[in-house]
């Protein structure tokens, strides 16, 4: 499909905006793909709060240069995933779809820096954001919980001794 100069200008502006707004941009190469496969991938990406577009390499290169990013990995067919907040979720989705022979992970950009396909796979191995938050909260709460238990222990022991004496006194006949 031939693109007009106006349409290319609009695409370039959109790519530039998406790059500025995104924390992470991951690139896939797609082969033997059907539209159904791309729609399935886009649906998975949307569920994680991200966006996936089939991009024109030359326009994407121009957008990357406008955002002062090093241009790398833009050969062949390219599908780009843009994530504003949760880069590990997008990485997990892309690594999962790359298990089939339809897609191949090229690399991407995380906070404006180039990351390789192997680094994206390592990012995908991280636990989800809610799990990480729960772990950090548990680590922060552990010392406070131990302090409360330590402070309450003497009072609990005194209460146990008083209860034992009261039960012993009730058990003796008058």
C-alpha positions in Angstrom: 0.0 0.0 0.0 1.4 3.4 -1.0 1.5 6.1 1.6 1.0 9.7 0.8 3.4 12.3 2.2 0.7 13.5 4.6 0.0 10.0 5.9 3.8 9.5 6.5 4.0 12.8 8.3 1.1 11.7 10.6 2.7 8.3 11.2 6.0 9.9 12.1 4.2 12.3 14.5 2.4 9.3 16.1 5.6 7.2 16.4 7.4 10.2 18.0 4.6 10.8 20.5 4.4 7.1 21.4 8.2 7.0 21.9 8.1 10.1 24.2 5.2 8.7 26.2 6.6 5.2 26.6 8.8 3.7 29.3 9.6 0.8 27.0 9.5 0.0 23.3 10.1 -3.6 22.2 10.6 -4.7 18.6 9.5 -8.0 17.1 10.2 -9.4 13.6 7.2 -11.2 12.2 7.2 -13.9 9.6 4.5 -16.2 8.1 2.0 -14.1 10.1 -1.7 -13.9 9.5 -3.8 -10.9 10.6 -5.5 -13.2 13.2 -2.1 -13.7 14.9 -1.4 -9.9 15.0 -4.9 -9.3 16.4 -4.3 -11.9 19.1 -1.0 -10.3 20.0 -2.5 -6.8 20.1 -5.3 -8.1 22.4 -2.7 -9.6 24.8 -0.7 -6.4 24.7 -3.8 -4.2 25.4 -4.7 -6.4 28.4 -1.3 -5.3 29.9 -2.0 -1.6 29.3 0.3 -1.3 26.3 0.0 -0.9 22.6 1.4 -2.8 19.5 1.8 -1.4 16.0 3.2 -2.7 12.8 5.7 0.1 11.9 7.5 1.3 8.9 11.2 1.0 9.5 12.2 4.3 7.9 9.6 6.3 9.8 10.4 4.5 13.0 14.1 5.3 12.5 13.3 9.0 12.0 11.2 9.0 15.2 14.0 7.3 17.2 16.4 9.9 15.9 14.0 12.7 16.9 13.9 11.2 20.5 17.8 11.0 20.6 17.7 7.2 20.6 20.3 5.0 19.0 18.8 3.3 15.9 19.4 -0.5 15.9 17.5 -3.6 14.9 15.2 -2.0 12.3 15.5 -4.4 9.4 12.9 -6.7 7.9 9.4 -6.6 9.1 8.9 -4.8 12.5 6.1 -4.8 15.0 6.7 -2.4 17.9 5.1 -2.6 21.4 4.9 0.5 23.5 4.4 0.4 27.2 3.8 3.5 29.4 4.0 1.9 32.8 4.6 -1.8 33.1 7.5 -2.8 30.9 7.9 -6.3 32.4 4.3 -7.2 31.5 4.9 -6.2 27.8 8.2 -8.1 27.9 6.4 -11.2 29.2 3.8 -11.0 26.4 6.5 -10.6 23.7 8.6 -13.4 25.0 5.6 -15.7 25.2 4.6 -15.0 21.6 8.2 -15.5 20.5 7.9 -19.2 21.5 6.1 -19.8 18.2 8.0 -19.5 14.9 5.8 -16.5 13.8 7.7 -13.9 15.8 11.3 -13.2 16.7 12.4 -10.7 19.4 14.8 -8.1 17.9 15.4 -5.9 21.0 14.0 -2.6 22.2 14.4 0.5 24.2 14.0 0.8 28.0 14.0 4.4 29.3 15.6 5.5 26.0 18.5 3.0 26.1 18.9 0.0 23.8 18.2 -3.4 25.3 19.0 -6.7 23.6 16.6 -9.6 23.1 18.3 -11.4 26.0 17.9 -8.5 28.3 14.2 -8.4 27.4 13.9 -12.1 28.3 15.5 -11.3 31.7 13.0 -8.5 32.2 10.2 -10.9 31.4 11.4 -13.2 34.2 10.7 -10.5 36.8 7.6 -11.0 38.9 4.6 -8.8 38.2 4.4 -5.3 39.7 1.8 -6.2 42.4 3.9 -9.1 43.6 7.0 -6.9 43.8 5.0 -4.3 45.8 3.7 -7.0 48.2 7.3 -8.3 48.7 8.6 -4.8 49.5 5.7 -4.2 51.8 6.4 -7.4 53.6 10.1 -6.5 54.0 9.2 -3.1 55.4 6.6 -4.5 57.8 8.7 -7.4 59.2 10.8 -5.3 61.7 7.7 -3.5 63.0 5.8 -6.8 63.5 8.8 -8.3 65.3 9.0 -5.2 67.6 5.3 -5.4 68.5 5.7 -9.1 69.3 8.8 -8.4 71.4 7.1 -5.7 73.4 3.9 -7.7 73.9 5.6 -10.9 75.0 6.2 -10.0 78.7 2.6 -8.9 79.2 1.4 -12.1 77.5 3.6 -14.2 79.9 2.3 -12.4 82.9 -1.3 -12.9 81.8 -0.5 -16.7 81.3 0.9 -16.9 84.8 -2.1 -15.1 86.4 -4.5 -17.3 84.4 -2.7 -20.5 85.6 -2.9 -19.4 89.2 -6.6 -18.5 88.9 -7.3 -21.9 87.3 -5.3 -23.7 90.0 -7.2 -21.8 92.7 -10.5 -22.7 91.2 -9.6 -26.4 90.9 -8.8 -26.7 94.7 -11.7 -27.7 96.9 -12.8 -25.2 99.6 
